[in-house]
Amino acid sequence: MSTFPGGLPACALLAFLLGGCSEQQSAEAGYWEGKGTAKEIVIRDKVRQLTRSVRHEFWFNVDKDGVVRGEIEMTYDSRLTVSGLPAVSVGIVSFNPEVGGEITDLNPTRTFPLVGTLANGRLTLEIATPEKDREPIEFTIRADPGVSAGIGAGNVSAGVSGNRTGKAGVMQVPMTPFSPFIGAADVEKRASGPFAASFDKVGETSSVQWSARQVRASVR
């Protein structure tokens, strides 16, 4: 370690002049990895329930200024269930109708650039791609003959009716990939390891959980 006259370490002098050594200022910098889940009940009334969820894994680099840049891979799921519909008669046949919806996209996984900040012990992440530019996911609603169903929430808006002559109704609609991030995570230094961040928020109709850890001090 280099010293100045009088035995004062160079780092100590920089700390006095600049408020700390660069190593101290960027201890949380480096390459990070993480994963998590998010789930939400978008519609819930007397007969309908629409849920959506996502599993995701991500990586990012944190520079010396706390700027985050990386990538996230997310796999989506969504389901519409309808119950309590009255019996329907088609000709001489009477039956209990069914209505439902689910993701039918052959590949419901999407990858987007990730950005954010790490400052004052708080890590904030977000998808860099605006919602309007995210490739939509195919969602299909099906209705038995003689019944109708509609949804209008969670970036999905559509209606479908089954034909009373015996033909089921089918409608495919685009669903915008939603973000699994809603707030900042707390960052802590592990007793015998690197820095780590965690976020956990569970409510009556939603849950968001994710965590990340510093893999190494150098960027990827």
Residue pairs with C-beta under 8 A, 6 or more apart in sequence:
1 9
1 10
1 11
2 9
2 10
3 9
3 10
4 10
4 13
11 21
11 23
14 20
14 21
14 22
15 21
15 24
22 64
25 64
26 63
26 64
27 189
27 195
28 62
28 66
28 118
28 187
28 195
28 214
29 62
29 63
29 64
29 66
29 217
29 219
30 61
30 62
30 194
30 214
30 215
30 216
30 217
30 218
30 219
31 59
31 60
31 61
31 214
31 215
31 216
31 218
31 219
31 220
32 59
32 60
32 61
32 62
32 70
32 197
32 212
32 213
32 214
32 215
33 57
33 58
33 59
33 212
33 213
33 215
34 57
34 58
34 59
34 60
34 197
34 210
34 211
34 212
34 213
35 55
35 56
35 57
35 58
35 210
35 211
36 55
36 56
36 180
36 199
36 208
36 209
36 210
36 211
37 53
37 54
37 55
37 56
37 180
37 207
37 208
37 209
37 210
38 53
38 54
38 56
38 178
38 180
38 206
38 207
38 208
38 209
38 210
39 51
39 52
39 53
39 54
39 206
39 207
40 51
40 52
40 53
40 154
40 205
40 206
40 207
41 49
41 50
41 51
41 205
41 206
42 50
42 51
42 52
42 153
42 154
42 156
43 49
43 50
43 80
43 151
43 153
43 154
44 50
44 205
46 84
47 82
47 83
47 84
47 85
48 80
48 81
48 82
48 149
48 151
49 80
49 81
50 78
50 79
50 80
50 101
50 151
50 153
50 154
50 156
51 78
51 79
52 76
52 77
52 78
52 154
52 175
52 178
53 76
53 77
53 78
54 74
54 75
54 76
54 77
54 177
54 178
54 180
55 74
55 75
56 72
56 73
56 74
56 75
56 180
56 210
57 72
57 73
58 70
58 71
58 72
58 73
58 114
58 125
58 212
59 70
59 71
59 220
60 68
60 69
60 70
60 71
60 114
60 116
60 125
60 212
61 68
61 69
61 70
61 219
61 220
62 68
62 118
62 214
62 219
63 69
63 219
66 117
66 118
66 119
67 117
68 114
68 115
68 116
68 117
68 118
68 123
68 124
68 125
69 113
69 114
69 115
70 113
70 114
70 115
71 111
71 112
71 113
71 114
72 111
72 112
72 113
72 114
72 125
72 127
73 109
73 110
73 111
74 109
74 110
74 111
74 112
74 177
74 180
75 108
75 109
76 103
76 108
76 109
76 110
76 137
76 175
76 177
77 103
77 108
78 101
78 102
78 103
78 137
78 139
78 154
78 156
78 175
79 100
79 101
79 102
79 103
80 99
80 100
80 101
80 102
80 141
80 149
80 151
81 100
82 98
82 99
82 100
82 149
85 96
85 97
85 98
85 99
85 147
87 94
87 95
87 96
87 97
88 94
88 95
88 96
88 97
88 144
88 145
88 146
88 147
89 146
90 145
90 146
90 164
90 165
90 166
91 166
95 144
97 143
97 144
97 145
97 146
97 147
97 162
98 143
98 144
99 141
99 142
99 143
99 144
99 147
99 149
100 141
100 142
101 139
101 140
101 141
101 142
101 149
101 151
102 139
102 140
103 137
103 138
103 139
103 140
103 175
104 138
104 139
104 140
104 172
105 137
105 138
105 139
108 137
110 134
110 135
110 137
110 177
112 127
112 128
112 129
112 134
112 177
113 127
113 128
113 129
114 125
114 126
114 127
114 128
115 125
115 126
115 128
116 123
116 124
116 125
116 126
117 123
117 124
118 124
118 187
121 186
121 187
121 188
122 184
122 185
122 186
122 187
123 184
123 185
123 186
123 187
123 197
123 212
124 181
124 183
124 184
124 185
125 181
125 185
126 179
126 181
127 134
127 179
127 181
131 155
131 176
134 176
134 177
135 177
136 174
136 175
136 176
136 177
137 174
137 175
137 176
137 177
138 172
138 173
138 174
138 175
139 156
139 172
139 173
139 174
139 175
140 170
140 171
140 172
140 173
141 149
141 151
141 158
141 160
141 169
141 170
141 171
141 173
142 160
142 168
142 169
142 170
143 149
143 160
143 161
143 162
143 168
143 169
143 170
144 162
144 168
145 162
145 163
145 164
145 165
145 166
145 167
145 168
145 169
146 162
146 163
146 164
147 161
147 162
148 159
148 160
148 161
148 162
148 169
149 159
149 160
149 161
149 169
150 158
150 159
150 160
151 157
151 158
151 159
152 158
154 175
154 178
155 175
155 176
155 178
156 173
156 174
156 175
157 173
158 171
158 173
159 171
160 169
160 170
160 171
161 169
162 168
162 169
163 169
180 208
180 210
181 199
181 208
181 210
182 201
182 208
183 199
183 201
183 208
184 199
185 197
185 198
185 199
185 210
185 211
185 212
186 197
186 198
186 199
187 195
187 196
187 197
188 195
188 196
188 197
189 195
190 196
194 213
194 214
194 215
194 216
194 217
195 213
195 214
196 211
196 212
196 213
196 214
197 211
197 212
197 213
198 210
198 211
198 212
199 208
199 209
199 210
199 211
200 208
200 209
201 207
201 208
201 209
202 208
202 209
